[in-house]
Amino acid sequence: MYKNKGLTIKNMVTIGVFSAIYCVFYIIGGIPFGINPVLTFYQAMGSALLCGPVYMLLVAKVGKKWSVFILGIVVGILLFITGMHWAMVLGCIIMGFIADIIARIGNFKSKKMNIISYMIFSLGGVGSFLEYFINPNGWIRAMVEKGTDQSYLDTMNAVAKPWMIYVIIIGTLLVAAFSAWVGSKLLKKQFEKAGIVD
């Protein structure tokens, strides 16, 4: 059974640092897709590809109740500040909460549960696109208010198809699984060997 020893100040600092690193990797992974209104729907996949190792290392270093949930909150807020839709913030928070519970099932020590946890966590970035397909007009209005170019949004609207949301969700899950698996390998062969993980 998982026993929560409580998050320390050191843990909170670690979560803060990793949240910033996660956002940097998230943005870098999403840029090739986000700059193109035709490919922007697949941005969550590009971001999920790079963030797995960061997530897996955080789980290994902290490994306490609410650590992943706090990561989701901080990442969501940081992404919102950078201009992302509010639904992405909500997605990061909700998926962060669920991912935390999943990682806790394996006491943050199970590679399988941590990988599944990251897969769920990565769906937070899908929240914005889910909102788009549910309420495209409202989504577009919100993004215009944030300064997104109207021609960019018009192109998005022109290429959007209902089936794409399923591709986005399934694709993000698969890419996240691969990224977390790679992260777990790096963690075992590189991070532990270097003594980075306590």
Buried (B, 14 or more C-beta within 10 A) or exposed (E): EEEEEEBEEEBEEBBEEBBEBBBBBBBEBBEEBBEBBEBBBBBBBBBBBBBBBBBBBBBBBBBBBBBBBBBBBBBBBBBBEEEBBBBBBBBBBBBBBBBBBBBBBBEBEBBEBBBBBBBBBBBBBBBBBBBBBEEBEEBBEBBEEEEBEEEBBEBBBEEBEEEBBEEBBEBBBEBBBBBBBBBBEBBBEEBEEEEEEE
